[in-house]
Amino acid sequence: MPVINQIVKINTFDDGRREYLKFKNEWRITKTMFNGGKLELINLKDKNIKINSISSWKVEIMEMPE
């Protein structure tokens, strides 16, 4: 189950998310919703890039939080 501060990469860029392909595919979980079914993400390289809601099955955990 995803938790806040985990680093993830997006595996599925559908539902209008293709615009995020141009950014480095490393994201920090900043919020979980619906028992972890949806996530809010911030791009690690450019903190101004935020995805307000993405399904958790579309991401892969890269590392555990500290």
N, CA, C and O atoms as a Tinker XYZ file with bonds, in Angstrom:
   264  protein
     1  N      0.850000   -1.185000    0.000000    73     2
     2  CA     0.000000    0.000000    0.000000    64     1     3
     3  C      0.898000    1.253000    0.000000    63     2     4     5
     4  O      1.830000    1.344000    0.799000    81     3
     5  N      0.624000    2.193000   -0.875000    73     3     6
     6  CA     1.440000    3.410000   -0.944000    64     5     7
     7  C      1.258000    4.288000    0.297000    63     6     8     9
     8  O      0.170000    4.356000    0.869000    81     7
     9  N      2.336000    4.955000    0.702000    73     7    10
    10  CA     2.284000    5.860000    1.850000    64     9    11
    11  C      2.953000    7.186000    1.485000    63    10    12    13
    12  O      3.748000    7.260000    0.548000    81    11
    13  N      2.618000    8.221000    2.239000    73    11    14
    14  CA     3.163000    9.557000    2.006000    64    13    15
    15  C      4.685000    9.503000    2.087000    63    14    16    17
    16  O      5.256000    8.807000    2.926000    81    15
    17  N      5.319000   10.247000    1.202000    73    15    18
    18  CA     6.771000   10.400000    1.052000    64    17    19
    19  C      7.451000    9.276000    0.290000    63    18    20    21
    20  O      8.657000    9.355000    0.055000    81    19
    21  N      6.736000    8.240000   -0.103000    73    19    22
    22  CA     7.359000    7.225000   -0.946000    64    21    23
    23  C      7.656000    7.842000   -2.307000    63    22    24    25
    24  O      6.947000    8.733000   -2.775000    81    23
    25  N      8.724000    7.346000   -2.930000    73    23    26
    26  CA     9.094000    7.764000   -4.276000    64    25    27
    27  C      8.543000    6.712000   -5.235000    63    26    28    29
    28  O      8.731000    5.511000   -5.037000    81    27
    29  N      7.862000    7.184000   -6.275000    73    27    30
    30  CA     7.247000    6.282000   -7.244000    64    29    31
    31  C      7.566000    6.731000   -8.660000    63    30    32    33
    32  O      7.979000    7.867000   -8.891000    81    31
    33  N      7.369000    5.819000   -9.600000    73    31    34
    34  CA     7.386000    6.187000  -11.015000    64    33    35
    35  C      6.027000    5.809000  -11.589000    63    34    36    37
    36  O      5.394000    4.853000  -11.140000    81    35
    37  N      5.594000    6.561000  -12.573000    73    35    38
    38  CA     4.301000    6.303000  -13.207000    64    37    39
    39  C      4.502000    5.287000  -14.316000    63    38    40    41
    40  O      5.380000    5.455000  -15.163000    81    39
    41  N      3.695000    4.233000  -14.316000    73    39    42
    42  CA     3.764000    3.195000  -15.342000    64    41    43
    43  C      2.713000    3.379000  -16.427000    63    42    44    45
    44  O      2.906000    2.917000  -17.552000    81    43
    45  N      1.611000    4.042000  -16.115000    73    43    46
    46  CA     0.506000    4.192000  -17.059000    64    45    47
    47  C      0.166000    5.673000  -17.198000    63    46    48    49
    48  O     -0.347000    6.297000  -16.269000    81    47
    49  N      0.458000    6.220000  -18.372000    73    47    50
    50  CA     0.194000    7.629000  -18.658000    64    49    51
    51  C     -1.045000    7.748000  -19.538000    63    50    52    53
    52  O     -0.939000    8.107000  -20.711000    81    51
    53  N     -2.213000    7.451000  -18.987000    73    51    54
    54  CA    -3.453000    7.602000  -19.747000    64    53    55
    55  C     -4.299000    8.709000  -19.120000    63    54    56    57
    56  O     -3.806000    9.455000  -18.274000    81    55
    57  N     -5.536000    8.823000  -19.514000    73    55    58
    58  CA    -6.465000    9.808000  -18.947000    64    57    59
    59  C     -5.901000   11.233000  -18.972000    63    58    60    61
    60  O     -6.045000   11.970000  -17.997000    81    59
    61  N     -5.263000   11.624000  -20.078000    73    59    62
    62  CA    -4.736000   12.975000  -20.198000    64    61    63
    63  C     -3.441000   13.207000  -19.462000    63    62    64    65
    64  O     -3.035000   14.357000  -19.293000    81    63
    65  N     -2.785000   12.172000  -19.021000    73    63    66
    66  CA    -1.527000   12.295000  -18.269000    64    65    67
    67  C     -0.301000   12.298000  -19.183000    63    66    68    69
    68  O      0.822000   12.404000  -18.690000    81    67
    69  N     -0.484000   12.184000  -20.491000    73    67    70
    70  CA     0.647000   12.106000  -21.410000    64    69    71
    71  C      1.525000   13.361000  -21.349000    63    70    72    73
    72  O      2.708000   13.306000  -21.683000    81    71
    73  N      0.957000   14.471000  -20.931000    73    71    74
    74  CA     1.735000   15.710000  -20.817000    64    73    75
    75  C      2.869000   15.578000  -19.796000    63    74    76    77
    76  O      3.844000   16.326000  -19.861000    81    75
    77  N      2.752000   14.644000  -18.865000    73    75    78
    78  CA     3.772000   14.460000  -17.832000    64    77    79
    79  C      4.934000   13.592000  -18.302000    63    78    80    81
    80  O      5.912000   13.440000  -17.571000    81    79
    81  N      4.854000   13.019000  -19.499000    73    79    82
    82  CA     5.933000   12.198000  -20.033000    64    81    83
    83  C      7.218000   12.999000  -20.229000    63    82    84    85
    84  O      8.307000   12.426000  -20.213000    81    83
    85  N      7.108000   14.309000  -20.413000    73    83    86
    86  CA     8.295000   15.135000  -20.668000    64    85    87
    87  C      9.100000   15.422000  -19.397000    63    86    88    89
    88  O     10.210000   15.948000  -19.478000    81    87
    89  N      8.558000   15.086000  -18.236000    73    87    90
    90  CA     9.250000   15.320000  -16.974000    64    89    91
    91  C      9.942000   14.036000  -16.510000    63    90    92    93
    92  O      9.549000   12.933000  -16.890000    81    91
    93  N     10.974000   14.197000  -15.686000    73    91    94
    94  CA    11.640000   13.030000  -15.114000    64    93    95
    95  C     10.604000   12.210000  -14.342000    63    94    96    97
    96  O      9.839000   12.754000  -13.546000    81    95
    97  N     10.589000   10.915000  -14.583000    73    95    98
    98  CA     9.554000   10.042000  -14.017000    64    97    99
    99  C      9.917000    9.589000  -12.607000    63    98   100   101
   100  O     10.074000    8.398000  -12.339000    81    99
   101  N     10.045000   10.565000  -11.716000    73    99   102
   102  CA    10.262000   10.303000  -10.297000    64   101   103
   103  C      9.372000   11.255000   -9.520000    63   102   104   105
   104  O      9.481000   12.474000   -9.651000    81   103
   105  N      8.491000   10.685000   -8.711000    73   103   106
   106  CA     7.451000   11.451000   -8.031000    64   105   107
   107  C      7.406000   11.092000   -6.554000    63   106   108   109
   108  O      7.680000    9.951000   -6.179000    81   107
   109  N      7.063000   12.057000   -5.720000    73   107   110
   110  CA     6.879000   11.825000   -4.289000    64   109   111
   111  C      5.380000   11.845000   -3.992000    63   110   112   113
   112  O      4.662000   12.735000   -4.448000    81   111
   113  N      4.917000   10.860000   -3.225000    73   111   114
   114  CA     3.521000   10.838000   -2.793000    64   113   115
   115  C      3.350000   11.890000   -1.700000    63   114   116   117
   116  O      4.037000   11.850000   -0.680000    81   115
   117  N      2.436000   12.824000   -1.915000    73   115   118
   118  CA     2.195000   13.882000   -0.934000    64   117   119
   119  C      0.856000   13.719000   -0.224000    63   118   120   121
   120  O      0.600000   14.372000    0.788000    81   119
   121  N     -0.001000   12.843000   -0.759000    73   119   122
   122  CA    -1.314000   12.630000   -0.144000    64   121   123
   123  C     -1.875000   11.318000   -0.671000    63   122   124   125
   124  O     -1.707000   10.986000   -1.844000    81   123
   125  N     -2.550000   10.570000    0.214000    73   123   126
   126  CA    -3.280000    9.379000   -0.222000    64   125   127
   127  C     -4.760000    9.606000    0.039000    63   126   128   129
   128  O     -5.145000   10.249000    1.017000    81   127
   129  N     -5.583000    9.066000   -0.855000    73   127   130
   130  CA    -7.033000    9.233000   -0.745000    64   129   131
   131  C     -7.708000    7.888000   -1.012000    63   130   132   133
   132  O     -7.123000    7.012000   -1.649000    81   131
   133  N     -8.916000    7.731000   -0.534000    73   131   134
   134  CA    -9.711000    6.519000   -0.769000    64   133   135
   135  C     -8.933000    5.260000   -0.390000    63   134   136   137
   136  O     -8.806000    4.327000   -1.183000    81   135
   137  N     -8.411000    5.256000    0.853000    73   135   138
   138  CA    -7.657000    4.104000    1.372000    64   137   139
   139  C     -6.478000    3.718000    0.476000    63   138   140   141
   140  O     -6.183000    2.535000    0.310000    81   139
   141  N     -5.813000    4.709000   -0.095000    73   139   142
   142  CA    -4.645000    4.467000   -0.934000    64   141   143
   143  C     -4.963000    4.201000   -2.390000    63   142   144   145
   144  O     -4.054000    3.954000   -3.183000    81   143
   145  N     -6.233000    4.245000   -2.759000    73   143   146
   146  CA    -6.623000    3.995000   -4.148000    64   145   147
   147  C     -6.265000    5.130000   -5.093000    63   146   148   149
   148  O     -6.081000    4.916000   -6.292000    81   147
   149  N     -6.167000    6.335000   -4.551000    73   147   150
   150  CA    -5.784000    7.517000   -5.333000    64   149   151
   151  C     -4.633000    8.206000   -4.617000    63   150   152   153
   152  O     -4.533000    8.168000   -3.391000    81   151
   153  N     -3.764000    8.836000   -5.404000    73   151   154
   154  CA    -2.590000    9.496000   -4.851000    64   153   155
   155  C     -2.450000   10.900000   -5.411000    63   154   156   157
   156  O     -2.879000   11.184000   -6.529000    81   155
   157  N     -1.843000   11.776000   -4.618000    73   155   158
   158  CA    -1.406000   13.079000   -5.080000    64   157   159
   159  C      0.112000   13.006000   -5.161000    63   158   160   161
   160  O      0.762000   12.535000   -4.228000    81   159
   161  N      0.683000   13.472000   -6.278000    73   159   162
   162  CA     2.117000   13.363000   -6.505000    64   161   163
   163  C      2.741000   14.715000   -6.820000    63   162   164   165
   164  O      2.105000   15.582000   -7.418000    81   163
   165  N      3.998000   14.883000   -6.407000    73   163   166
   166  CA     4.817000   16.046000   -6.765000    64   165   167
   167  C      6.064000   15.504000   -7.455000    63   166   168   169
   168  O      6.673000   14.544000   -6.983000    81   167
   169  N      6.444000   16.122000   -8.578000    73   167   170
   170  CA     7.635000   15.709000   -9.292000    64   169   171
   171  C      8.875000   16.030000   -8.469000    63   170   172   173
   172  O      8.976000   17.118000   -7.902000    81   171
   173  N      9.822000   15.094000   -8.396000    73   171   174
   174  CA    11.027000   15.294000   -7.587000    64   173   175
   175  C     11.947000   16.369000   -8.156000    63   174   176   177
   176  O     12.554000   17.128000   -7.401000    81   175
   177  N     12.051000   16.440000   -9.466000    73   175   178
   178  CA    12.966000   17.398000  -10.091000    64   177   179
   179  C     12.370000   18.799000  -10.133000    63   178   180   181
   180  O     13.068000   19.777000   -9.867000    81   179
   181  N     11.086000   18.904000  -10.465000    73   179   182
   182  CA    10.407000   20.198000  -10.559000    64   181   183
   183  C      9.222000   20.193000   -9.602000    63   182   184   185
   184  O      8.156000   19.669000   -9.924000    81   183
   185  N      9.411000   20.772000   -8.437000    73   183   186
   186  CA     8.393000   20.736000   -7.367000    64   185   187
   187  C      7.116000   21.498000   -7.734000    63   186   188   189
   188  O      6.110000   21.388000   -7.034000    81   187
   189  N      7.149000   22.267000   -8.826000    73   187   190
   190  CA     5.951000   22.980000   -9.279000    64   189   191
   191  C      5.000000   22.073000  -10.059000    63   190   192   193
   192  O      3.859000   22.453000  -10.321000    81   191
   193  N      5.460000   20.883000  -10.430000    73   191   194
   194  CA     4.643000   19.956000  -11.205000    64   193   195
   195  C      3.940000   19.006000  -10.235000    63   194   196   197
   196  O      4.578000   18.232000   -9.521000    81   195
   197  N      2.630000   19.089000  -10.230000    73   195   198
   198  CA     1.825000   18.332000   -9.283000    64   197   199
   199  C      0.705000   17.597000  -10.020000    63   198   200   201
   200  O      0.058000   18.158000  -10.904000    81   199
   201  N      0.487000   16.352000   -9.650000    73   199   202
   202  CA    -0.661000   15.586000  -10.135000    64   201   203
   203  C     -1.608000   15.461000   -8.952000    63   202   204   205
   204  O     -1.286000   14.813000   -7.956000    81   203
   205  N     -2.772000   16.079000   -9.064000    73   203   206
   206  CA    -3.717000   16.129000   -7.950000    64   205   207
   207  C     -4.342000   14.780000   -7.626000    63   206   208   209
   208  O     -4.671000   14.517000   -6.469000    81   207
   209  N     -4.510000   13.925000   -8.622000    73   207   210
   210  CA    -5.136000   12.630000   -8.371000    64   209   211
   211  C     -4.768000   11.653000   -9.483000    63   210   212   213
   212  O     -4.994000   11.911000  -10.666000    81   211
   213  N     -4.195000   10.524000   -9.067000    73   211   214
   214  CA    -3.883000    9.437000  -10.000000    64   213   215
   215  C     -4.146000    8.128000   -9.270000    63   214   216   217
   216  O     -3.891000    8.026000   -8.071000    81   215
   217  N     -4.645000    7.145000   -9.970000    73   215   218
   218  CA    -4.908000    5.832000   -9.359000    64   217   219
   219  C     -3.592000    5.180000   -8.951000    63   218   220   221
   220  O     -2.611000    5.224000   -9.694000    81   219
   221  N     -3.580000    4.582000   -7.777000    73   219   222
   222  CA    -2.346000    3.995000   -7.258000    64   221   223
   223  C     -1.846000    2.823000   -8.099000    63   222   224   225
   224  O     -0.650000    2.535000   -8.085000    81   223
   225  N     -2.729000    2.139000   -8.832000    73   223   226
   226  CA    -2.283000    1.016000   -9.653000    64   225   227
   227  C     -1.460000    1.482000  -10.845000    63   226   228   229
   228  O     -0.828000    0.664000  -11.513000    81   227
   229  N     -1.458000    2.777000  -11.121000    73   227   230
   230  CA    -0.700000    3.320000  -12.255000    64   229   231
   231  C      0.741000    3.685000  -11.881000    63   230   232   233
   232  O      1.502000    4.144000  -12.733000    81   231
   233  N      1.115000    3.485000  -10.628000    73   231   234
   234  CA     2.475000    3.819000  -10.199000    64   233   235
   235  C      3.181000    2.611000   -9.607000    63   234   236   237
   236  O      2.543000    1.647000   -9.184000    81   235
   237  N      4.505000    2.676000   -9.581000    73   235   238
   238  CA     5.339000    1.636000   -8.999000    64   237   239
   239  C      6.229000    2.287000   -7.941000    63   238   240   241
   240  O      6.869000    3.304000   -8.207000    81   239
   241  N      6.270000    1.710000   -6.764000    73   239   242
   242  CA     7.098000    2.246000   -5.679000    64   241   243
   243  C      8.567000    2.000000   -5.993000    63   242   244   245
   244  O      8.974000    0.889000   -6.330000    81   243
   245  N      9.362000    3.083000   -5.870000    73   243   246
   246  CA    10.789000    3.003000   -6.157000    64   245   247
   247  C     11.612000    2.844000   -4.883000    63   246   248   249
   248  O     12.645000    2.175000   -4.896000    81   247
   249  N     11.171000    3.446000   -3.792000    73   247   250
   250  CA    11.892000    3.337000   -2.522000    64   249   251
   251  C     10.947000    3.557000   -1.373000    63   250   252   253
   252  O      9.877000    4.144000   -1.539000    81   251
   253  N     11.334000    3.093000   -0.219000    73   251   254
   254  CA    10.520000    3.277000    0.982000    64   253   255
   255  C     10.852000    4.622000    1.619000    63   254   256   257
   256  O     11.972000    5.110000    1.469000    81   255
   257  N      9.897000    5.232000    2.331000    73   255   258
   258  CA    10.177000    6.528000    2.985000    64   257   259
   259  C     11.179000    6.348000    4.126000    63   258   260   261
   260  O     11.324000    5.262000    4.686000    81   259
   261  N     11.856000    7.433000    4.447000    73   259   262
   262  CA    12.850000    7.405000    5.541000    64   261   263
   263  C     12.178000    7.514000    6.877000    63   262   264
   264  O     12.851000    7.508000    7.908000    81   263
